[in-house]
Amino acid sequence: MFMSFAPMEGVTGAAYRRIHRQMFPGADRYYAPFVSPDTAGTVKRSQLEALRRDEDPEFPLVPQILANNAASFLAAARRLADLGYGEINLNLGCPSGTVAAKHKGAGLLADADALRRLLDGIFAQPPAAVSVKTRMGWASTAEFPALLEIFRAYPLAELIVHARDRAGMYRSDPDVGGFASVPALCPFPVCYNGNVFSPADLARLRSALPGLERVMIGRGAAADPALFRLLRGGDPLGAGELRAFLDALLDEALSSGLSPVYALSRMKELWYYLRWKFPGCDKELKAVFKSRRIENYRAALDALFDGGGFDPYSFYGSRDGYTKEMPLSF
Ligand SMILES: Cc1cc2nc3c(=O)[nH]c(=O)nc-3n(C[C@H](O)[C@H](O)[C@H](O)COP(=O)(O)O)c2cc1C
């Protein structure tokens, strides 16, 4: 099965992707969090910097653009094609209210004419192959057959379907039944996305979708960096390699010039997902989230890892391992 690491703004940045691939190979492809060009198509320098390919031109990465008009998409896409990308992804899934209000991301799913205009413009002169990452609708996944009619009219490189409507944000149950007929209806590859957190989740999905060839995983992989390896029949995550991964990420953040406070806030974003690997360790986790200085953070990690509460089979959302609800924030 072809497996990709989903784009996650604030989590899967350039350093994360590089270190993850070095230490936990297993994902066939990564998608970068979106860049958001202004109306003239200009992309922030920092966003372009994060997509430079000089160090490893072969890294399997697809950048993503969030835009609501073809001119700004194409201007940004040309910049990305100049960096060496052969495929660029269009974001039609971002559920944020401010994004949707600008008719971007999932906001476009509520306006079929605007969506068609955008795709007409993009596919008239694309500087690279273009794939789409979409939700199944705005208010309901029942909108998807009509959306699919639109997508099928264009030569997409791939259609990635996050099997929820926008109203479901990240919480509703994915509409696996609604997705089932989609791959057979499309002349391009189709990828399933949504709530694959563990081997049991993938097994359930495969039995519901027997011909499934592509899956994209986000939060499950953020919560378990070895998940792709495990899904391919390899070893579960080890505590030692998780600690080495975290140390490498922090060292990279600090050596790249981020302030300690900012570097720690980035690490805590990861801990929002990683905490599922430490069921029953609320006290130690609280110390990780409360740490304000690097020394305190490292000491809190020592206590957490030494405490023996690491459980490689406790997955994001605790569906198969830990069943107690974890607090959402400390
Ligand atoms: C913190 C966070 C940031 C995200 N950033 C992006 C993004 O930049 N682009 C995008 O297309 N999707 C983004 N997503 C959505 C994920 O790519 C994915 O579609 C969603 O989490 C469902 O997959 P999962 O259940 O495997 O996590 C983000 C999700 C989260 C939780």
The ligand as an SDF file (V2000), in Angstrom:
LIG
                    3D

 31 33  0  0  0  0  0  0  0  0999 V2000
   -2.6100   20.5590   13.4480 C   0  0  0  0  0  0  0  0  0  0  0  0
   -3.0760   20.1870   12.0550 C   0  0  0  0  0  0  0  0  0  0  0  0
   -2.5640   20.8790   10.9590 C   0  0  0  0  0  0  0  0  0  0  0  0
   -3.0050   20.5560    9.6620 C   0  0  0  0  0  0  0  0  0  0  0  0
   -2.4780   21.2390    8.5840 N   0  0  0  0  0  0  0  0  0  0  0  0
   -2.9060   20.9170    7.3210 C   0  0  0  0  0  0  0  0  0  0  0  0
   -2.3650   21.5730    6.1550 C   0  0  0  0  0  0  0  0  0  0  0  0
   -1.4920   22.4560    6.2240 O   0  0  0  0  0  0  0  0  0  0  0  0
   -2.8540   21.1890    4.9380 N   0  0  0  0  0  0  0  0  0  0  0  0
   -3.8120   20.2010    4.8050 C   0  0  0  0  0  0  0  0  0  0  0  0
   -4.2180   19.8810    3.6920 O   0  0  0  0  0  0  0  0  0  0  0  0
   -4.3080   19.5670    5.8820 N   0  0  0  0  0  0  0  0  0  0  0  0
   -3.8670   19.8970    7.1240 C   0  0  0  0  0  0  0  0  0  0  0  0
   -4.3650   19.2050    8.1980 N   0  0  0  0  0  0  0  0  0  0  0  0
   -5.2960   18.0650    7.9700 C   0  0  0  0  0  0  0  0  0  0  0  0
   -4.5060   16.7460    7.8560 C   0  0  0  0  0  0  0  0  0  0  0  0
   -3.6340   16.7730    6.7550 O   0  0  0  0  0  0  0  0  0  0  0  0
   -5.4590   15.5380    7.7070 C   0  0  0  0  0  0  0  0  0  0  0  0
   -6.2350   15.7230    6.5520 O   0  0  0  0  0  0  0  0  0  0  0  0
   -6.4020   15.3850    8.9140 C   0  0  0  0  0  0  0  0  0  0  0  0
   -5.6990   15.5160   10.1210 O   0  0  0  0  0  0  0  0  0  0  0  0
   -7.1140   14.0160    8.8820 C   0  0  0  0  0  0  0  0  0  0  0  0
   -6.1650   12.9700    8.8460 O   0  0  0  0  0  0  0  0  0  0  0  0
   -5.7740   12.1510   10.1870 P   0  0  0  0  0  0  0  0  0  0  0  0
   -7.0680   11.6350   10.7840 O   0  0  0  0  0  0  0  0  0  0  0  0
   -4.8700   11.0520    9.6830 O   0  0  0  0  0  0  0  0  0  0  0  0
   -5.1040   13.1170   11.1050 O   0  0  0  0  0  0  0  0  0  0  0  0
   -3.9530   19.5160    9.4760 C   0  0  0  0  0  0  0  0  0  0  0  0
   -4.4400   18.8190   10.5910 C   0  0  0  0  0  0  0  0  0  0  0  0
   -4.0250   19.1420   11.8610 C   0  0  0  0  0  0  0  0  0  0  0  0
   -4.5790   18.3620   13.0310 C   0  0  0  0  0  0  0  0  0  0  0  0
  1  2  1  0
  2  3  1  0
  2 30  2  0
  3  4  2  0
  4  5  1  0
  4 28  1  0
  5  6  2  0
  6  7  1  0
  6 13  1  0
  7  8  2  0
  7  9  1  0
  9 10  1  0
 10 11  2  0
 10 12  1  0
 12 13  2  0
 13 14  1  0
 14 15  1  0
 14 28  1  0
 15 16  1  0
 16 17  1  0
 16 18  1  0
 18 19  1  0
 18 20  1  0
 20 21  1  0
 20 22  1  0
 22 23  1  0
 23 24  1  0
 24 25  2  0
 24 26  1  0
 24 27  1  0
 28 29  2  0
 29 30  1  0
 30 31  1  0
M  END
$$$$
